[in-house]
């Protein structure tokens, strides 16, 4: 219990408040910085817990930001010494989940609301159009970095050439065709189930 009281709850909330303002391409684009702080620096959770949180949230229906709640859950659970500590661990996990979710949502929602209103009123200005066009490559780069971090955490960077070939093929299909992403996800799941990748 003493460890739980000494945990840096404000530091956890502050980290997610700052990340919220960097979440240009959504919360998932902040995963590399989140990983650096929570796994590498503070060691509040393991690499496996971090990757599992993202994978589970992406598999579940709903918004991508769900992984933040799971990351906060794992941090809170670890702050209490693990899930074997009963009610205290569950309450700590719930607190971590609430702080992480509130931290990632509150600033970006407020900023988005006011910026969208301003941008809508000034949509014909050259600077607004230039900003929108300039942010597209930044968002793509942040999402690529997120994919790299997740792949590195699961040791997939030295995967067979078929996986890399399939990744490039899917990127090309998304870029050049209008095939719905669900079909591509289904084909990827089928290829994985058959053992092709």
C-alpha positions as YAML, in Angstrom:
chain: A
units: angstrom
residues:
- id: 1
  name: UNK
  ca: [0.00, 0.00, 0.00]
- id: 2
  name: UNK
  ca: [2.91, 2.33, 0.77]
- id: 3
  name: UNK
  ca: [4.27, 1.86, -2.75]
- id: 4
  name: UNK
  ca: [0.87, 2.79, -4.13]
- id: 5
  name: UNK
  ca: [0.79, 6.05, -2.17]
- id: 6
  name: UNK
  ca: [4.31, 6.92, -3.30]
- id: 7
  name: UNK
  ca: [3.53, 6.34, -6.98]
- id: 8
  name: UNK
  ca: [3.79, 9.43, -9.20]
- id: 9
  name: UNK
  ca: [0.10, 9.69, -10.18]
- id: 10
  name: UNK
  ca: [0.46, 13.37, -11.10]
- id: 11
  name: UNK
  ca: [3.44, 12.49, -13.29]
- id: 12
  name: UNK
  ca: [1.33, 9.89, -15.09]
- id: 13
  name: UNK
  ca: [-1.49, 12.39, -15.63]
- id: 14
  name: UNK
  ca: [0.94, 15.12, -16.70]
- id: 15
  name: UNK
  ca: [2.62, 12.85, -19.23]
- id: 16
  name: UNK
  ca: [-0.70, 12.04, -20.90]
- id: 17
  name: UNK
  ca: [-1.79, 15.70, -20.78]
- id: 18
  name: UNK
  ca: [1.35, 16.60, -22.75]
- id: 19
  name: UNK
  ca: [0.97, 13.69, -25.14]
- id: 20
  name: UNK
  ca: [-2.58, 14.78, -25.85]
- id: 21
  name: UNK
  ca: [-1.33, 17.96, -27.47]
- id: 22
  name: UNK
  ca: [1.06, 15.93, -29.67]
- id: 23
  name: UNK
  ca: [-1.60, 13.47, -30.83]
- id: 24
  name: UNK
  ca: [-1.87, 14.99, -34.28]
- id: 25
  name: UNK
  ca: [-2.70, 11.72, -36.01]
- id: 26
  name: UNK
  ca: [-4.69, 10.34, -33.08]
- id: 27
  name: UNK
  ca: [-3.57, 8.82, -29.80]
- id: 28
  name: UNK
  ca: [-1.84, 5.94, -31.56]
- id: 29
  name: UNK
  ca: [0.65, 8.34, -33.14]
- id: 30
  name: UNK
  ca: [2.00, 9.11, -29.64]
- id: 31
  name: UNK
  ca: [2.81, 5.46, -28.92]
- id: 32
  name: UNK
  ca: [6.58, 5.82, -29.53]
- id: 33
  name: UNK
  ca: [6.89, 8.64, -26.99]
- id: 34
  name: UNK
  ca: [4.55, 6.84, -24.61]
- id: 35
  name: UNK
  ca: [6.73, 3.73, -24.91]
- id: 36
  name: UNK
  ca: [9.91, 5.72, -24.31]
- id: 37
  name: UNK
  ca: [8.56, 7.28, -21.12]
- id: 38
  name: UNK
  ca: [6.51, 4.46, -19.58]
- id: 39
  name: UNK
  ca: [8.61, 1.43, -20.57]
- id: 40
  name: UNK
  ca: [12.17, 2.65, -21.05]
- id: 41
  name: UNK
  ca: [12.51, 5.59, -18.65]
- id: 42
  name: UNK
  ca: [10.07, 5.14, -15.77]
- id: 43
  name: UNK
  ca: [9.77, 1.34, -16.19]
- id: 44
  name: UNK
  ca: [6.17, 1.51, -15.04]
- id: 45
  name: UNK
  ca: [5.25, -1.35, -17.34]
- id: 46
  name: UNK
  ca: [6.96, -3.97, -19.47]
- id: 47
  name: UNK
  ca: [7.38, -3.95, -23.21]
- id: 48
  name: UNK
  ca: [5.02, -6.91, -23.44]
- id: 49
  name: UNK
  ca: [2.30, -5.12, -21.44]
- id: 50
  name: UNK
  ca: [2.63, -2.08, -23.66]
- id: 51
  name: UNK
  ca: [2.41, -4.05, -26.90]
- id: 52
  name: UNK
  ca: [-0.42, -6.21, -25.57]
- id: 53
  name: UNK
  ca: [-2.39, -3.09, -24.62]
- id: 54
  name: UNK
  ca: [-2.16, -1.77, -28.16]
- id: 55
  name: UNK
  ca: [-2.94, -5.12, -29.76]
- id: 56
  name: UNK
  ca: [-5.96, -5.78, -27.53]
- id: 57
  name: UNK
  ca: [-7.39, -2.30, -28.05]
- id: 58
  name: UNK
  ca: [-6.95, -2.54, -31.81]
- id: 59
  name: UNK
  ca: [-8.71, -5.91, -31.87]
- id: 60
  name: UNK
  ca: [-11.66, -4.59, -29.86]
- id: 61
  name: UNK
  ca: [-14.38, -2.58, -31.55]
- id: 62
  name: UNK
  ca: [-14.31, 1.10, -30.79]
- id: 63
  name: UNK
  ca: [-11.93, 4.03, -31.11]
- id: 64
  name: UNK
  ca: [-8.15, 3.68, -31.29]
- id: 65
  name: UNK
  ca: [-7.75, 5.65, -28.07]
- id: 66
  name: UNK
  ca: [-8.85, 2.59, -26.07]
- id: 67
  name: UNK
  ca: [-5.23, 1.48, -25.84]
- id: 68
  name: UNK
  ca: [-4.48, 4.46, -23.58]
- id: 69
  name: UNK
  ca: [-6.96, 3.18, -21.00]
- id: 70
  name: UNK
  ca: [-5.33, -0.25, -21.13]
- id: 71
  name: UNK
  ca: [-1.84, 1.22, -20.77]
- id: 72
  name: UNK
  ca: [-3.05, 3.21, -17.76]
- id: 73
  name: UNK
  ca: [-4.66, 0.06, -16.38]
- id: 74
  name: UNK
  ca: [-1.36, -1.84, -16.59]
- id: 75
  name: UNK
  ca: [0.58, 1.04, -15.03]
- id: 76
  name: UNK
  ca: [-1.90, 1.22, -12.13]
- id: 77
  name: UNK
  ca: [-1.84, -2.54, -11.70]
- id: 78
  name: UNK
  ca: [1.95, -2.56, -11.58]
- id: 79
  name: UNK
  ca: [1.94, 0.37, -9.12]
- id: 80
  name: UNK
  ca: [-0.06, -1.80, -6.72]
- id: 81
  name: UNK
  ca: [2.34, -4.70, -7.11]
- id: 82
  name: UNK
  ca: [0.34, -6.79, -9.56]
- id: 83
  name: UNK
  ca: [-3.11, -8.30, -9.79]
- id: 84
  name: UNK
  ca: [-2.53, -10.66, -6.86]
- id: 85
  name: UNK
  ca: [-3.03, -7.78, -4.41]
- id: 86
  name: UNK
  ca: [-6.80, -7.96, -4.74]
- id: 87
  name: UNK
  ca: [-9.06, -4.96, -4.44]
- id: 88
  name: UNK
  ca: [-6.23, -2.48, -3.97]
- id: 89
  name: UNK
  ca: [-4.67, -3.58, -7.27]
- id: 90
  name: UNK
  ca: [-7.98, -3.29, -9.10]
- id: 91
  name: UNK
  ca: [-8.65, 0.18, -7.69]
- id: 92
  name: UNK
  ca: [-5.13, 1.25, -8.57]
- id: 93
  name: UNK
  ca: [-5.58, -0.09, -12.10]
- id: 94
  name: UNK
  ca: [-8.87, 1.77, -12.42]
- id: 95
  name: UNK
  ca: [-7.23, 5.00, -11.21]
- id: 96
  name: UNK
  ca: [-4.39, 4.56, -13.73]
- id: 97
  name: UNK
  ca: [-6.89, 3.94, -16.50]
- id: 98
  name: UNK
  ca: [-8.98, 7.01, -15.63]
- id: 99
  name: UNK
  ca: [-5.95, 9.30, -15.31]
- id: 100
  name: UNK
  ca: [-4.44, 8.15, -18.61]
- id: 101
  name: UNK
  ca: [-7.74, 8.44, -20.49]
- id: 102
  name: UNK
  ca: [-8.63, 11.81, -18.99]
- id: 103
  name: UNK
  ca: [-5.10, 13.07, -19.68]
- id: 104
  name: UNK
  ca: [-5.08, 12.03, -23.33]
- id: 105
  name: UNK
  ca: [-8.62, 13.26, -24.08]
- id: 106
  name: UNK
  ca: [-9.12, 16.52, -22.22]
- id: 107
  name: UNK
  ca: [-6.52, 18.87, -23.82]
- id: 108
  name: UNK
  ca: [-6.89, 17.55, -27.34]
- id: 109
  name: UNK
  ca: [-10.70, 17.71, -27.22]
- id: 110
  name: UNK
  ca: [-10.63, 21.31, -26.01]
- id: 111
  name: UNK
  ca: [-7.98, 22.30, -28.54]
- id: 112
  name: UNK
  ca: [-9.80, 20.52, -31.36]
- id: 113
  name: UNK
  ca: [-13.08, 22.21, -30.52]
- id: 114
  name: UNK
  ca: [-11.65, 25.72, -30.54]
- id: 115
  name: UNK
  ca: [-9.28, 25.14, -33.47]
- id: 116
  name: UNK
  ca: [-12.05, 23.61, -35.59]
- id: 117
  name: UNK
  ca: [-14.30, 26.57, -34.97]
- id: 118
  name: UNK
  ca: [-11.51, 28.98, -35.87]
- id: 119
  name: UNK
  ca: [-10.43, 26.90, -38.89]
- id: 120
  name: UNK
  ca: [-13.98, 26.71, -40.20]
- id: 121
  name: UNK
  ca: [-14.36, 30.48, -40.03]
- id: 122
  name: UNK
  ca: [-10.96, 30.97, -41.73]
- id: 123
  name: UNK
  ca: [-10.96, 27.98, -44.11]
- id: 124
  name: UNK
  ca: [-10.29, 30.13, -47.18]
- id: 125
  name: UNK
  ca: [-7.08, 31.60, -45.82]
- id: 126
  name: UNK
  ca: [-3.90, 30.45, -47.49]
- id: 127
  name: UNK
  ca: [-2.18, 29.72, -44.18]
- id: 128
  name: UNK
  ca: [-4.97, 27.39, -43.05]
- id: 129
  name: UNK
  ca: [-4.86, 25.42, -46.31]
- id: 130
  name: UNK
  ca: [-1.04, 25.23, -46.14]
- id: 131
  name: UNK
  ca: [-1.17, 23.99, -42.55]
- id: 132
  name: UNK
  ca: [-3.56, 21.19, -43.46]
- id: 133
  name: UNK
  ca: [-1.41, 20.08, -46.39]
- id: 134
  name: UNK
  ca: [1.80, 20.29, -44.37]
- id: 135
  name: UNK
  ca: [0.49, 18.15, -41.51]
- id: 136
  name: UNK
  ca: [-0.31, 15.14, -43.70]
- id: 137
  name: UNK
  ca: [3.31, 13.89, -43.97]
- id: 138
  name: UNK
  ca: [3.83, 14.44, -40.24]
- id: 139
  name: UNK
  ca: [0.85, 12.24, -39.40]
- id: 140
  name: UNK
  ca: [2.06, 9.50, -41.77]
- id: 141
  name: UNK
  ca: [5.55, 9.58, -40.23]
- id: 142
  name: UNK
  ca: [4.14, 9.32, -36.69]
- id: 143
  name: UNK
  ca: [2.02, 6.31, -37.68]
- id: 144
  name: UNK
  ca: [5.01, 4.61, -39.34]
- id: 145
  name: UNK
  ca: [7.05, 5.17, -36.15]
- id: 146
  name: UNK
  ca: [4.23, 3.59, -34.14]
- id: 147
  name: UNK
  ca: [4.20, 0.53, -36.39]
- id: 148
  name: UNK
  ca: [7.96, 0.25, -36.06]
- id: 149
  name: UNK
  ca: [7.82, 0.36, -32.24]
- id: 150
  name: UNK
  ca: [5.10, -2.30, -32.11]
- id: 151
  name: UNK
  ca: [6.97, -4.54, -34.56]
- id: 152
  name: UNK
  ca: [10.25, -4.16, -32.67]
- id: 153
  name: UNK
  ca: [8.50, -5.08, -29.42]
- id: 154
  name: UNK
  ca: [7.35, -8.37, -30.88]
- id: 155
  name: UNK
  ca: [10.60, -9.18, -32.69]
- id: 156
  name: UNK
  ca: [8.95, -8.89, -36.11]
- id: 157
  name: UNK
  ca: [11.64, -6.73, -37.69]
- id: 158
  name: UNK
  ca: [13.55, -9.83, -38.78]
- id: 159
  name: UNK
  ca: [10.38, -11.49, -40.09]
- id: 160
  name: UNK
  ca: [10.29, -13.54, -43.27]
- id: 161
  name: UNK
  ca: [10.36, -11.68, -46.56]
- id: 162
  name: UNK
  ca: [6.75, -12.72, -47.24]
- id: 163
  name: UNK
  ca: [5.48, -10.52, -44.41]
- id: 164
  name: UNK
  ca: [7.37, -7.50, -45.75]
- id: 165
  name: UNK
  ca: [6.18, -8.24, -49.28]
- id: 166
  name: UNK
  ca: [2.58, -8.47, -48.09]
- id: 167
  name: UNK
  ca: [2.96, -5.19, -46.17]
- id: 168
  name: UNK
  ca: [4.25, -3.40, -49.26]
- id: 169
  name: UNK
  ca: [1.50, -4.91, -51.41]
- id: 170
  name: UNK
  ca: [-1.20, -3.79, -49.00]
- id: 171
  name: UNK
  ca: [0.29, -0.28, -48.85]
- id: 172
  name: UNK
  ca: [0.22, -0.13, -52.64]
- id: 173
  name: UNK
  ca: [-3.38, -1.39, -52.79]
- id: 174
  name: UNK
  ca: [-4.54, 1.14, -50.22]
- id: 175
  name: UNK
  ca: [-2.77, 3.94, -52.05]
- id: 176
  name: UNK
  ca: [-3.83, 3.09, -55.60]
- id: 177
  name: UNK
  ca: [-7.22, 1.35, -55.34]
- id: 178
  name: UNK
  ca: [-10.53, 1.79, -53.58]
- id: 179
  name: UNK
  ca: [-10.59, -1.69, -52.02]
- id: 180
  name: UNK
  ca: [-12.16, -1.49, -48.58]
- id: 181
  name: UNK
  ca: [-9.71, -1.98, -45.71]
- id: 182
  name: UNK
  ca: [-11.84, -4.70, -44.13]
- id: 183
  name: UNK
  ca: [-11.24, -6.94, -47.14]
- id: 184
  name: UNK
  ca: [-7.49, -6.42, -46.79]
- id: 185
  name: UNK
  ca: [-7.64, -7.10, -43.05]
- id: 186
  name: UNK
  ca: [-9.59, -10.28, -43.73]
- id: 187
  name: UNK
  ca: [-7.06, -11.42, -46.31]
- id: 188
  name: UNK
  ca: [-4.24, -10.67, -43.86]
- id: 189
  name: UNK
  ca: [-5.96, -12.73, -41.15]
- id: 190
  name: UNK
  ca: [-6.46, -15.57, -43.61]
- id: 191
  name: UNK
  ca: [-2.81, -15.45, -44.68]
- id: 192
  name: UNK
  ca: [-1.74, -15.55, -41.02]
- id: 193
  name: UNK
  ca: [-4.10, -18.44, -40.22]
- id: 194
  name: UNK
  ca: [-2.79, -20.42, -43.19]
- id: 195
  name: UNK
  ca: [0.79, -19.85, -42.03]
- id: 196
  name: UNK
  ca: [1.84, -17.88, -45.11]
- id: 197
  name: UNK
  ca: [3.12, -14.97, -43.03]
...
